[in-house]
Amino acid sequence: MASIADLITKQVLASAGNLQIPAEVKQNVLGGLSDSILGSLTQTATKPGGIDLVKSLLTGKTSAESSPITALAGKLFTNNILSKLNLNNVLKGSLLAAIPLVFSKLSGILKDQDGDGDVDLNDILITLKGGGQKQQQSAAGSILGGAAKSILGSLLGKK
């Protein structure tokens, strides 16, 4: 299974790749769109209750249009990319409209990956890492350990 970053990039290209984006900024715009979507998932997951929001969106229980994760992705994309470029309003609107489309295509990617009968933090980590059924048993411990170090490091201000 591909990592979620790869899935996001694929869906961004499918949703916005054919828009008439000026050639000199196209890679920055599409990369910024992907980064904003992944960034909204990451930022949400680190907040209290965020894992449940991510889980709800990626299992399809929450619609992409109504998710605060989608709204955050739009805000990140506007602040980090669109505000710095001189694009027309129609193109900006089309690019922003691609965000819920991408999230709707990602809906349902989160499933029980570790075979324990439910979708939990371990399944989220396996999905984010891009691990499949064959990798999960050997990788689960190292994924959880790496994630714990990363989360603790960011909370304590260490890398």
N, C-alpha and C positions, 0 to 999 in steps of 0.2 A: 504494500500500500504506500502511496506517495505521502509525503509530509503535508500538513495543512498549508504550509507556505506554497508548496508546489500546486496544490489544488486551488488556492486563491489566485495565484498567477494565471493558471489555466482559465479560470472563470472570468478574470478581469479581461484577458485577451478575447474571450468569446463574447463578453458583454460590451466592451468598449473599444476593442482593437480595430473595428471598422469605422469608428467615428472619424470625422475629418479634423484630426488633430494636426497642427503644424509639425512638419517633419523634424524641425530642430528641437522640439520639446516633447515629442511623442514618447520616447523612452522614459523621460523624467515623469511625465504625467501618469503613464501606466504603472511605472514602478512606485510612484507616490500613492497611487490608488491602492495597489497591493499592500504597501507598507501601512497605510491608514487602516485598512481592514484588519490586518494582522495585529496592528497596534491596539485597535479597539478591543479585540479579543483578549490580548495580553493585559491591558490596563484593567479591563473589567474583572478578569480572573483574580487579580491581586486585591480587589476591594472586598469588604465584607459582603457576603451573599453573592459575590460575582461568579463563583463556580456554578451556582444554580442557574444564573442567567445564561452563562455560556452553554451549559448542559441543555437548558430549555430551548435555546436557539438551534444548536447543532443536532438535537434529536428531532426537531420539527414541532415541538410543542408550542413554541411561540413563533408567530409570523415575523418574517424579516422586517416588514414595514412598521410593525409596532414595537420592535425591540429597541431598548436604549443603547444596545451595542451598535446597531445600525446608525442611530443618531450620533453617537460618539465618532464613528468612522467618518461620517459626513463632516463633522466639526474639525476633526484632525486633517482631513483632506483639504478642506477650505482654508484652514489656517496655515498649513505647511506647504501647500502646492498652489491652489487656485489664487490665493491672495497675492502671490508673487509673480503670476503670469498675466499677460495681457490677452486673455481669451475672451471671445464674445460670450454674452450671457446665455445664448442658446446652447453653445457647446458646454459651458459650465453646468447648466441644468441637465444636459444629457449625461455628463460624467457623474454628477451627483445621483442621478436616477439609476446609474449602473450599480451603485452600492447595494441597495436592497435586492437587486437581481442576483448579484454574486452571493449574498447571504442565503437567498432562497435556493440557489443551486447547491449550497453547502448543507442545507437542511437535510437531516437524515444521515449524515456521515458518521455521527457519533453513535456507536453501537457497543454492545457488550463484546469487548475484545479479549478479555481474559477468561471468559467462560464461567464466571461465577454467578451468572443469572441476573445481574443488574448493571446499570451504567453508573460507574463511580469514578473517583479521581484517577485511579489506575487506568481506566479506559480512556479518559480524557488525555492523560499523558501519553499513552500508546498512540492514540490518534494524532496528537500534536507532533510526536516524534516521527510518525510515519511507519511505525512497526506493524507488522502483520501477525497473523495467528502463529506462524512458525517462530517468530522472534520474541513473542511476548513473554514466555516463561523465563528465558535467560536474560532478557533485557529489563524485565519489570523491576527487579531490585536496583539495577544501576540507574534506571530512569527515575525511580522514586528518590534514590539517594541524590542524584544530580539535581532534581527539581527542588528537593528540600534544601540543598546547599545554596542553590540560586535564590530561592525565596528568602531563606534566612539571611543570605548575603545582602540582598537588596533592602531587607528590613533593618539590618544592622549597619548598612552603609559600607559594606565590605564586598570585595569581588573575589 
